[in-house]
């Protein structure tokens, strides 16, 4: 690429009917000045473009970091949900087991109460049977002791006296 100094220092051969040297120099100076301005502007634009590319690169890295963070946060949230579901399922299973255990205890209590009632009925039934037999014997004895035959026998006994016998 040609520089502004090269434009300024450019020498032309002189010809018979050549251009006016002052005009050519003035024109070359004007071109060199414009060229310097364009070159300077181009350099500034390149610097700005490099800064913008660096910024863009930095923003891309930030975006990738944010995307990675977002993905990690989503994965963490999913993991936490899964753990919470597992813990809830475990708590539910434990509660079911406790309820089952309590129901089994109540069933065992009911079985024992039924067994106790059955045994108590048998004992009370046996005792009642003994009471009924005793009552029957008491009635038999009452009939005997309060009956007519005993009254007659008692009356006869009263009438019996000892007689004196000659052996005395």
Backbone as a printed PyTorch tensor [residue, N CA C, xyz], in Angstrom:
tensor([[[   0.8610,   -1.1690,    0.0000],
         [   0.0000,    0.0000,    0.0000],
         [   0.9110,    1.2370,    0.0000]],

        [[   0.5050,    2.2100,   -0.6980],
         [   1.2700,    3.4540,   -0.8310],
         [   0.9790,    4.3490,    0.3580]],

        [[   2.0020,    5.0480,    0.8210],
         [   1.8300,    5.9200,    1.9780],
         [   1.6850,    7.3650,    1.5200]],

        [[   1.2800,    8.2120,    2.4450],
         [   1.1230,    9.6420,    2.1280],
         [   2.4720,   10.2530,    1.7920]],

        [[   3.5370,    9.8350,    2.4680],
         [   4.8760,   10.3780,    2.1730],
         [   5.3130,    9.9780,    0.7750]],

        [[   4.9900,    8.7970,    0.3560],
         [   5.3570,    8.3790,   -0.9890],
         [   4.6370,    9.2410,   -2.0310]],

        [[   3.3780,    9.5660,   -1.7130],
         [   2.6440,   10.4290,   -2.6450],
         [   3.3070,   11.8020,   -2.6880]],

        [[   3.6610,   12.3390,   -1.5410],
         [   4.2870,   13.6610,   -1.4920],
         [   5.6530,   13.6880,   -2.1800]],

        [[   6.3860,   12.6530,   -2.0170],
         [   7.7580,   12.6370,   -2.5390],
         [   7.8420,   12.0690,   -3.9630]],

        [[   6.7240,   11.7620,   -4.5150],
         [   6.7460,   11.2080,   -5.8750],
         [   7.3560,   12.2470,   -6.8450]],

        [[   8.2680,   11.8100,   -7.6550],
         [   8.9190,   12.6670,   -8.6630],
         [   8.4900,   12.1970,  -10.0490]],

        [[   8.2090,   13.1230,  -10.8620],
         [   7.8240,   12.8280,  -12.2450],
         [   8.9210,   13.3370,  -13.1890]],

        [[   9.0790,   12.6950,  -14.2970],
         [  10.0440,   13.1950,  -15.2910],
         [   9.4570,   14.3990,  -15.9980]],

        [[  10.3200,   15.1800,  -16.3910],
         [   9.8580,   16.3890,  -17.0640],
         [   9.8270,   16.1300,  -18.5670]],

        [[   8.7650,   16.5420,  -19.0520],
         [   8.6340,   16.3670,  -20.4920],
         [   8.5870,   17.7360,  -21.1760]],

        [[   8.5110,   17.7320,  -22.4580],
         [   8.5280,   18.9520,  -23.2340],
         [   7.2930,   19.7650,  -22.8990]],

        [[   6.3340,   19.2010,  -22.9500],
         [   5.1200,   19.9170,  -22.6160],
         [   4.5450,   19.3000,  -21.3560]],

        [[   5.0900,   19.3010,  -20.3150],
         [   4.6600,   18.6560,  -19.0820],
         [   3.6680,   19.5060,  -18.3080]],

        [[   3.2700,   18.9450,  -17.2600],
         [   2.2960,   19.6100,  -16.4010],
         [   2.9960,   20.6580,  -15.5710]],

        [[   2.2240,   21.5550,  -15.0550],
         [   2.7800,   22.5820,  -14.2070],
         [   3.1830,   21.9180,  -12.8990]],

        [[   4.4070,   22.1180,  -12.5560],
         [   4.9430,   21.4650,  -11.3610],
         [   4.2070,   21.9190,  -10.1170]],

        [[   3.8640,   23.1610,   -9.9960],
         [   3.1560,   23.6410,   -8.8090],
         [   1.7710,   22.9990,   -8.6980]],

        [[   1.0930,   22.9030,   -9.8240],
         [  -0.2300,   22.3060,   -9.7890],
         [  -0.1400,   20.8340,   -9.3860]],

        [[   0.8220,   20.1500,   -9.9760],
         [   0.9750,   18.7240,   -9.6480],
         [   1.3200,   18.5860,   -8.1770]],

        [[   2.2590,   19.4220,   -7.6650],
         [   2.6350,   19.3400,   -6.2510],
         [   1.4410,   19.6650,   -5.3470]],

        [[   0.7090,   20.6990,   -5.6900],
         [  -0.4710,   21.0590,   -4.8920],
         [  -1.5020,   19.9260,   -4.8940]],

        [[  -1.6620,   19.3740,   -6.1260],
         [  -2.6310,   18.2830,   -6.2250],
         [  -2.1640,   17.0620,   -5.4190]],

        [[  -0.8870,   16.7360,   -5.5280],
         [  -0.3270,   15.6030,   -4.7690],
         [  -0.3990,   15.8730,   -3.2710]],

        [[  -0.1790,   17.1100,   -2.8720],
         [  -0.2820,   17.4580,   -1.4510],
         [  -1.7210,   17.2630,   -0.9810]],

        [[  -2.6740,   17.6880,   -1.8010],
         [  -4.0890,   17.5110,   -1.4640],
         [  -4.4400,   16.0240,   -1.3770]],

        [[  -3.9640,   15.2760,   -2.3610],
         [  -4.2130,   13.8250,   -2.3440],
         [  -3.5630,   13.2030,   -1.1120]],

        [[  -2.3270,   13.5780,   -0.7980],
         [  -1.6050,   13.0380,    0.3570],
         [  -2.3610,   13.3790,    1.6310]],

        [[  -2.8730,   14.6230,    1.6820],
         [  -3.6260,   15.0410,    2.8800],
         [  -4.8900,   14.1970,    3.0110]],

        [[  -5.6420,   14.0230,    1.9290],
         [  -6.8550,   13.1930,    1.9650],
         [  -6.4950,   11.7370,    2.2960]],

        [[  -5.3900,   11.3100,    1.6720],
         [  -4.9540,    9.9310,    1.9100],
         [  -4.5970,    9.7370,    3.3800]],

        [[  -3.9040,   10.6930,    3.9790],
         [  -3.5620,   10.6210,    5.4000],
         [  -4.8220,   10.5790,    6.2510]],

        [[  -5.7910,   11.4290,    5.8910],
         [  -7.0490,   11.4550,    6.6380],
         [  -7.7510,   10.1040,    6.5120]],

        [[  -7.8110,    9.5760,    5.2880],
         [  -8.4480,    8.2630,    5.0860],
         [  -7.6740,    7.1630,    5.8070]],

        [[  -6.3430,    7.2440,    5.7280],
         [  -5.5140,    6.2280,    6.3870],
         [  -5.7070,    6.2890,    7.8980]],

        [[  -5.7380,    7.5090,    8.4460],
         [  -5.9400,    7.6940,    9.8850],
         [  -7.3370,    7.2030,   10.2810]],

        [[  -8.3340,    7.5810,    9.4530],
         [  -9.7040,    7.1420,    9.7390],
         [  -9.8010,    5.6190,    9.6540]],

        [[  -9.1460,    5.0670,    8.6600],
         [  -9.1340,    3.6130,    8.4900],
         [  -8.4800,    2.9460,    9.6980]],

        [[  -7.3780,    3.5160,   10.1810],
         [  -6.6880,    2.9630,   11.3560],
         [  -7.5990,    3.0300,   12.5790]],

        [[  -8.2930,    4.1610,   12.7450],
         [  -9.2290,    4.3050,   13.8710],
         [ -10.3660,    3.2920,   13.7490]],

        [[ -10.8600,    3.1420,   12.5180],
         [ -11.9530,    2.1740,   12.3050],
         [ -11.4670,    0.7570,   12.6210]],

        [[ -10.2360,    0.4400,   12.1950],
         [  -9.6760,   -0.8890,   12.5030],
         [  -9.5370,   -1.0910,   14.0070]],

        [[  -9.0460,   -0.0620,   14.6920],
         [  -8.9220,   -0.1660,   16.1520],
         [ -10.2950,   -0.3480,   16.7940]],

        [[ -11.2500,    0.4530,   16.3260],
         [ -12.6120,    0.3410,   16.8580],
         [ -13.1750,   -1.0460,   16.5480]],

        [[ -12.9020,   -1.5220,   15.3310],
         [ -13.3890,   -2.8350,   14.9490],
         [ -12.7310,   -3.9210,   15.8150]],

        [[ -11.4470,   -3.8000,   16.0880],
         [ -10.7630,   -4.7680,   16.9550],
         [ -11.3690,   -4.7470,   18.3630]],

        [[ -11.6010,   -3.5070,   18.8780],
         [ -12.2320,   -3.3960,   20.1970],
         [ -13.6100,   -4.0450,   20.1770]],

        [[ -14.3710,   -3.7460,   19.1350],
         [ -15.7190,   -4.3190,   19.0280],
         [ -15.6610,   -5.8460,   18.8950]],

        [[ -14.6840,   -6.3390,   18.1340],
         [ -14.5340,   -7.7910,   18.0070],
         [ -14.1450,   -8.4100,   19.3580]],

        [[ -13.2660,   -7.7050,   20.0860],
         [ -12.9070,   -8.1920,   21.4320],
         [ -14.1270,   -8.1720,   22.3480]],

        [[ -14.8760,   -7.0620,   22.2860],
         [ -16.1010,   -6.9740,   23.0950],
         [ -17.0750,   -8.0790,   22.7050]],

        [[ -17.2270,   -8.2560,   21.3760],
         [ -18.1310,   -9.2950,   20.8910],
         [ -17.6680,  -10.6680,   21.3640]],

        [[ -16.3840,  -10.8960,   21.2890],
         [ -15.8270,  -12.1660,   21.7640],
         [ -16.0920,  -12.3290,   23.2630]],

        [[ -15.8710,  -11.2450,   24.0180],
         [ -16.1220,  -11.2860,   25.4570],
         [ -17.6060,  -11.5430,   25.7380]],

        [[ -18.4770,  -10.8900,   24.9510],
         [ -19.9190,  -11.0960,   25.1280],
         [ -20.3190,  -12.5260,   24.7610]],

        [[ -19.6690,  -13.0630,   23.7290],
         [ -19.9480,  -14.4580,   23.3730],
         [ -19.5340,  -15.3980,   24.5160]],

        [[ -18.3680,  -15.1190,   25.0990],
         [ -17.9320,  -15.9370,   26.2440],
         [ -18.9020,  -15.7880,   27.4120]],

        [[ -19.3410,  -14.5320,   27.6530],
         [ -20.3110,  -14.2990,   28.7280],
         [ -21.6130,  -15.0340,   28.4300]],

        [[ -22.0320,  -14.9760,   27.1740],
         [ -23.2650,  -15.6740,   26.7860],
         [ -23.1120,  -17.1800,   27.0040]],

        [[ -21.9620,  -17.7210,   26.5880],
         [ -21.7180,  -19.1550,   26.8040],
         [ -21.7020,  -19.4820,   28.2880]],

        [[ -21.0820,  -18.6080,   29.0730],
         [ -21.0480,  -18.8220,   30.5250],
         [ -22.4520,  -18.7630,   31.1050]],

        [[ -23.2290,  -17.7620,   30.6480],
         [ -24.6000,  -17.6390,   31.1460],
         [ -25.4380,  -18.8360,   30.7110]],

        [[ -25.2580,  -19.2770,   29.4670],
         [ -25.9910,  -20.4550,   29.0010],
         [ -25.5920,  -21.6860,   29.8140]],

        [[ -24.3010,  -21.8250,   30.0620],
         [ -23.8400,  -22.9510,   30.8800],
         [ -24.4140,  -22.8600,   32.2850]],

        [[ -24.4110,  -21.6470,   32.8320],
         [ -24.9790,  -21.4540,   34.1750],
         [ -26.4610,  -21.7650,   34.1860]],

        [[ -27.1610,  -21.3130,   33.1540],
         [ -28.5990,  -21.5830,   33.0560],
         [ -28.8610,  -23.0800,   32.9350]],

        [[ -28.0870,  -23.7450,   32.1040],
         [ -28.2420,  -25.2000,   31.9530],
         [ -27.9410,  -25.8900,   33.2750]],

        [[ -26.8750,  -25.4460,   33.9390],
         [ -26.5250,  -26.0290,   35.2370],
         [ -27.6320,  -25.7760,   36.2590]],

        [[ -28.1940,  -24.5600,   36.2570],
         [ -29.2820,  -24.2390,   37.1880],
         [ -30.5110,  -25.0940,   36.8860]],

        [[ -30.8120,  -25.2770,   35.6040],
         [ -31.9510,  -26.1210,   35.2400],
         [ -31.7070,  -27.5610,   35.6670]],

        [[ -30.4950,  -28.0390,   35.4320],
         [ -30.1690,  -29.4110,   35.8230],
         [ -30.2340,  -29.5670,   37.3350]],

        [[ -29.7220,  -28.5540,   38.0400],
         [ -29.7790,  -28.5850,   39.5010],
         [ -31.2240,  -28.5930,   39.9780]],

        [[ -32.0680,  -27.7770,   39.3490],
         [ -33.4820,  -27.7360,   39.7200],
         [ -34.1360,  -29.0990,   39.4590]],

        [[ -33.8200,  -29.7070,   38.3220],
         [ -34.3720,  -31.0260,   38.0130],
         [ -33.8790,  -32.0620,   39.0240]],

        [[ -32.5950,  -31.9740,   39.3600],
         [ -32.0390,  -32.9020,   40.3570],
         [ -32.7350,  -32.7260,   41.7020]],

        [[ -32.9310,  -31.4550,   42.1000],
         [ -33.6020,  -31.1890,   43.3780],
         [ -35.0430,  -31.6980,   43.3530]],

        [[ -35.7190,  -31.5200,   42.2130],
         [ -37.0830,  -32.0380,   42.0940],
         [ -37.0850,  -33.5620,   42.2320]],

        [[ -36.1290,  -34.2010,   41.5470],
         [ -36.0610,  -35.6650,   41.6040],
         [ -35.7770,  -36.1290,   43.0260]],

        [[ -34.8600,  -35.4400,   43.7010],
         [ -34.5420,  -35.8010,   45.0900],
         [ -35.7660,  -35.5840,   45.9730]],

        [[ -36.4550,  -34.4590,   45.7650],
         [ -37.6590,  -34.1750,   46.5640],
         [ -38.7280,  -35.2420,   46.3100]],

        [[ -38.8830,  -35.6550,   45.0340],
         [ -39.8500,  -36.7210,   44.7300],
         [ -39.4550,  -38.0140,   45.4280]],

        [[ -38.1600,  -38.3410,   45.3830],
         [ -37.6950,  -39.5750,   46.0340],
         [ -37.9440,  -39.5040,   47.5350]],

        [[ -37.6290,  -38.3540,   48.1390],
         [ -37.8470,  -38.2060,   49.5840],
         [ -39.3320,  -38.2860,   49.9140]],

        [[ -40.1620,  -37.6630,   49.0790],
         [ -41.6120,  -37.7180,   49.3060],
         [ -42.1100,  -39.1560,   49.1710]],

        [[ -41.5950,  -39.8760,   48.1590],
         [ -41.9940,  -41.2730,   47.9700],
         [ -41.5560,  -42.1030,   49.1670]],

        [[ -40.3460,  -41.8570,   49.6460],
         [ -39.8490,  -42.5850,   50.8100],
         [ -40.7040,  -42.2840,   52.0380]],

        [[ -41.0500,  -40.9990,   52.2270],
         [ -41.8960,  -40.6270,   53.3610],
         [ -43.2700,  -41.2920,   53.2410]],

        [[ -43.7990,  -41.3350,   52.0290],
         [ -45.0910,  -41.9720,   51.8010],
         [ -45.0170,  -43.4600,   52.1180]],

        [[ -43.9540,  -44.1090,   51.6510],
         [ -43.7930,  -45.5400,   51.9250],
         [ -43.6560,  -45.7910,   53.4320]],

        [[ -42.8930,  -44.9250,   54.1130],
         [ -42.7400,  -45.0780,   55.5610],
         [ -44.0780,  -44.8760,   56.2650]],

        [[ -44.8470,  -43.8870,   55.8200],
         [ -46.1610,  -43.6370,   56.4190],
         [ -47.0840,  -44.8340,   56.1790]],

        [[ -47.0570,  -45.3660,   54.9650],
         [ -47.8720,  -46.5530,   54.6660],
         [ -47.4730,  -47.7120,   55.5770]],

        [[ -46.1670,  -47.8900,   55.7500],
         [ -45.6860,  -48.9850,   56.5990],
         [ -46.1180,  -48.7710,   58.0420]],

        [[ -46.0310,  -47.5350,   58.5230],
         [ -46.4570,  -47.2510,   59.9020],
         [ -47.9520,  -47.5130,   60.0660]],

        [[ -48.7300,  -47.0600,   59.0870],
         [ -50.1790,  -47.3020,   59.1480],
         [ -50.4520,  -48.7930,   59.1540]],

        [[ -49.7590,  -49.5200,   58.2920],
         [ -49.9310,  -50.9760,   58.2320],
         [ -49.5610,  -51.6120,   59.5670]],

        [[ -48.4530,  -51.1450,   60.1460],
         [ -48.0280,  -51.6860,   61.4460],
         [ -49.0770,  -51.4020,   62.5220]],

        [[ -49.6060,  -50.1700,   62.5380],
         [ -50.6240,  -49.8080,   63.5370],
         [ -51.8740,  -50.6580,   63.3430]],

        [[ -52.2920,  -50.8260,   62.0890],
         [ -53.4670,  -51.6550,   61.8200],
         [ -53.2420,  -53.1000,   62.2590]],

        [[ -52.0230,  -53.5980,   62.0350],
         [ -51.7200,  -54.9690,   62.4680],
         [ -51.7770,  -55.0740,   63.9890]],

        [[ -51.2920,  -54.0430,   64.6750],
         [ -51.3550,  -54.0380,   66.1370],
         [ -52.8110,  -54.0480,   66.5890]],

        [[ -53.6490,  -53.1980,   65.9570],
         [ -55.0690,  -53.1710,   66.3280],
         [ -55.7370,  -54.5140,   66.0250]],

        [[ -55.3740,  -55.1140,   64.8980],
         [ -55.9440,  -56.4270,   64.5700],
         [ -55.5420,  -57.4590,   65.6160]],

        [[ -54.2900,  -57.4000,   66.0450],
         [ -53.8130,  -58.3320,   67.0770],
         [ -54.5590,  -58.0930,   68.3920]],

        [[ -54.7790,  -56.8060,   68.7170],
         [ -55.5240,  -56.4730,   69.9440],
         [ -56.9400,  -57.0320,   69.8530]],

        [[ -57.5720,  -56.8620,   68.6990],
         [ -58.9390,  -57.3750,   68.5270],
         [ -58.9510,  -58.8890,   68.6480]],

        [[ -57.9610,  -59.5520,   68.0370],
         [ -57.8840,  -61.0210,   68.1570],
         [ -57.7600,  -61.4280,   69.6170]],

        [[ -56.8660,  -60.7380,   70.3330],
         [ -56.6630,  -61.0770,   71.7450],
         [ -57.9200,  -60.8110,   72.5710]],

        [[ -58.6100,  -59.6920,   72.2560],
         [ -59.8490,  -59.3910,   72.9900],
         [ -60.9030,  -60.4590,   72.7000]],

        [[ -61.0010,  -60.8900,   71.4510],
         [ -61.9460,  -61.9520,   71.1140],
         [ -61.5880,  -63.2480,   71.8360]],

        [[ -60.3030,  -63.5620,   71.8610],
         [ -59.8510,  -64.7610,   72.5650],
         [ -60.1640,  -64.6500,   74.0540]],

        [[ -59.8780,  -63.4800,   74.6320],
         [ -60.1700,  -63.2540,   76.0540],
         [ -61.6620,  -63.4090,   76.3190]],

        [[ -62.4870,  -62.7900,   75.4550],
         [ -63.9400,  -62.8920,   75.6330],
         [ -64.4060,  -64.3360,   75.5250]],

        [[ -63.8350,  -65.0590,   74.5690],
         [ -64.2090,  -66.4690,   74.4050],
         [ -63.8320,  -67.2570,   75.6550]],

        [[ -62.5850,  -67.0310,   76.1430],
         [ -62.1490,  -67.7320,   77.3560],
         [ -63.0080,  -67.3290,   78.5550]],

        [[ -63.3130,  -66.0400,   78.6610],
         [ -64.1340,  -65.5650,   79.7730],
         [ -65.5370,  -66.1630,   79.7050]],

        [[ -66.1020,  -66.2240,   78.4910],
         [ -67.4120,  -66.8460,   78.3420],
         [ -67.3610,  -68.3080,   78.7640]],

        [[ -66.2700,  -68.9810,   78.3660],
         [ -66.1390,  -70.3920,   78.7410],
         [ -66.0460,  -70.5250,   80.2540]],

        [[ -65.2220,  -69.6410,   80.8660],
         [ -65.0950,  -69.7040,   82.3300],
         [ -66.4040,  -69.3520,   82.9990]],

        [[ -67.0370,  -68.2770,   82.5350],
         [ -68.3100,  -67.8720,   83.1340],
         [ -69.3560,  -68.9580,   82.8720]],

        [[ -69.3250,  -69.5310,   81.6740],
         [ -70.2560,  -70.6100,   81.3560],
         [ -70.0410,  -71.8030,   82.2710]],

        [[ -68.7610,  -72.1460,   82.4940],
         [ -68.4390,  -73.2450,   83.4150],
         [ -68.9050,  -72.9260,   84.8140]],

        [[ -68.6360,  -71.7070,   85.2660],
         [ -69.0670,  -71.2920,   86.6000],
         [ -70.5900,  -71.2950,   86.6960]],

        [[ -71.2410,  -70.8270,   85.6310],
         [ -72.6970,  -70.8100,   85.5970],
         [ -73.2600,  -72.2280,   85.6630]],

        [[ -72.5990,  -73.1240,   84.9640],
         [ -73.0140,  -74.5390,   84.9880],
         [ -72.8670,  -75.1120,   86.3910]],

        [[ -71.7320,  -74.7630,   87.0350],
         [ -71.5230,  -75.2290,   88.4230],
         [ -72.5930,  -74.6370,   89.3350]],

        [[ -72.8850,  -73.3320,   89.1480],
         [ -73.9280,  -72.6840,   89.9500],
         [ -75.2790,  -73.3600,   89.7320]],

        [[ -75.5770,  -73.6850,   88.4960],
         [ -76.8630,  -74.3190,   88.1960],
         [ -76.9330,  -75.7190,   88.8380]],

        [[ -75.7980,  -76.4590,   88.8080],
         [ -75.7730,  -77.7890,   89.4520],
         [ -75.9480,  -77.6480,   90.9580]],

        [[ -75.2300,  -76.6510,   91.5260],
         [ -75.3640,  -76.4100,   92.9610],
         [ -76.8050,  -76.0470,   93.3250]],

        [[ -77.3870,  -75.1990,   92.4940],
         [ -78.7730,  -74.8010,   92.7390],
         [ -79.6990,  -76.0190,   92.6820]],

        [[ -79.4320,  -76.8940,   91.7100],
         [ -80.2550,  -78.1050,   91.5940],
         [ -80.1020,  -78.9740,   92.8350]],

        [[ -78.8660,  -79.1180,   93.3470],
         [ -78.6350,  -79.9260,   94.5640],
         [ -79.3040,  -79.2910,   95.7630]],

        [[ -79.2030,  -77.9330,   95.8150],
         [ -79.8490,  -77.2270,   96.9340],
         [ -81.3500,  -77.4790,   96.8890]],

        [[ -81.9180,  -77.4460,   95.7120],
         [ -83.3520,  -77.6970,   95.5910],
         [ -83.7010,  -79.1300,   95.9940]],

        [[ -82.8320,  -80.0710,   95.5900],
         [ -83.0540,  -81.4750,   95.9840],
         [ -83.0130,  -81.6180,   97.4930]],

        [[ -81.9490,  -80.9740,   98.0710],
         [ -81.8160,  -81.0610,   99.5200],
         [ -82.9710,  -80.3430,  100.2120]],

        [[ -83.3850,  -79.2180,   99.6430],
         [ -84.5190,  -78.4980,  100.2350],
         [ -85.7750,  -79.3590,  100.1620]],

        [[ -85.9680,  -79.9830,   99.0380],
         [ -87.1430,  -80.8420,   98.9130],
         [ -87.0950,  -81.9700,   99.9560]],

        [[ -85.8770,  -82.4870,  100.1480],
         [ -85.7500,  -83.5820,  101.1200],
         [ -85.9750,  -83.0860,  102.5360]],

        [[ -85.2680,  -81.9900,  102.8950],
         [ -85.3580,  -81.5330,  104.2830],
         [ -86.6440,  -80.7870,  104.5900]],

        [[ -87.2370,  -80.2150,  103.6120],
         [ -88.4960,  -79.5210,  103.8760],
         [ -89.6960,  -80.3500,  103.3910]],

        [[ -89.4350,  -81.5090,  102.9470],
         [ -90.5010,  -82.3460,  102.4050],
         [ -91.3540,  -82.9860,  103.5010]],

        [[ -92.4120,  -83.6040,  103.1060],
         [ -93.3520,  -84.2360,  104.0200],
         [ -92.7760,  -85.4520,  104.7210]],

        [[ -92.0280,  -86.2000,  104.0390],
         [ -91.4550,  -87.4120,  104.6290],
         [ -90.5800,  -87.0650,  105.8220]],

        [[ -89.8050,  -86.0310,  105.7080],
         [ -88.9370,  -85.6530,  106.8160],
         [ -89.7690,  -85.1320,  107.9790]],

        [[ -90.8220,  -84.4160,  107.6870],
         [ -91.6910,  -83.9150,  108.7570],
         [ -92.3130,  -85.0940,  109.4870]],

        [[ -92.7320,  -86.0450,  108.7480],
         [ -93.3460,  -87.2160,  109.3940],
         [ -92.3040,  -87.9540,  110.2210]],

        [[ -91.1500,  -88.0940,  109.6930],
         [ -90.1110,  -88.7890,  110.4310],
         [ -89.7560,  -88.0080,  111.6950]],

        [[ -89.7340,  -86.7010,  111.6380],
         [ -89.4120,  -85.8900,  112.8060],
         [ -90.5410,  -86.0220,  113.8370]],

        [[ -91.7070,  -86.0810,  113.4000],
         [ -92.8230,  -86.2310,  114.3260],
         [ -92.7600,  -87.6010,  114.9970]],

        [[ -92.4070,  -88.5710,  114.2800],
         [ -92.2890,  -89.9000,  114.8760],
         [ -91.1560,  -89.9350,  115.8800]],

        [[ -90.0980,  -89.2400,  115.5490],
         [ -88.9650,  -89.2230,  116.4770],
         [ -89.3570,  -88.5520,  117.7810]],

        [[ -90.1350,  -87.5880,  117.6910],
         [ -90.5590,  -86.9090,  118.8990],
         [ -91.4170,  -87.8320,  119.7540]],

        [[ -92.1070,  -88.6070,  119.0950],
         [ -92.9650,  -89.4990,  119.8660],
         [ -92.1890,  -90.6980,  120.4220]],

        [[ -91.0710,  -90.9020,  119.9680],
         [ -90.2880,  -92.0440,  120.4690],
         [ -89.6900,  -91.6410,  121.7870]],

        [[ -89.8400,  -92.4660,  122.7470],
         [ -89.2460,  -92.2490,  124.0550],
         [ -88.5220,  -93.5240,  124.4490]],

        [[ -87.7050,  -93.3570,  125.3180],
         [ -86.9550,  -94.5220,  125.7830],
         [ -87.8030,  -95.2700,  126.8190]],

        [[ -87.8940,  -96.3870,  126.6170],
         [ -88.6260,  -97.1870,  127.6060],
         [ -87.6490,  -97.8040,  128.6020]],

        [[ -88.1530,  -98.0900,  129.7650],
         [ -87.2540,  -98.6480,  130.7700],
         [ -87.2610, -100.1550,  130.6080]],

        [[ -86.1910, -100.6240,  130.5460],
         [ -86.0580, -102.0620,  130.3680],
         [ -85.5730, -102.6900,  131.6670]],

        [[ -85.8380, -103.9580,  131.8870],
         [ -85.5000, -104.5850,  133.1470],
         [ -84.0070, -104.7340,  133.3540]],

        [[ -83.2820, -104.5180,  132.5050],
         [ -81.8380, -104.7290,  132.6930],
         [ -81.2190, -103.6540,  133.5020]],

        [[ -81.7660, -102.6840,  133.7450],
         [ -81.1560, -101.5980,  134.5040],
         [ -81.0850, -101.8900,  135.9140]]])
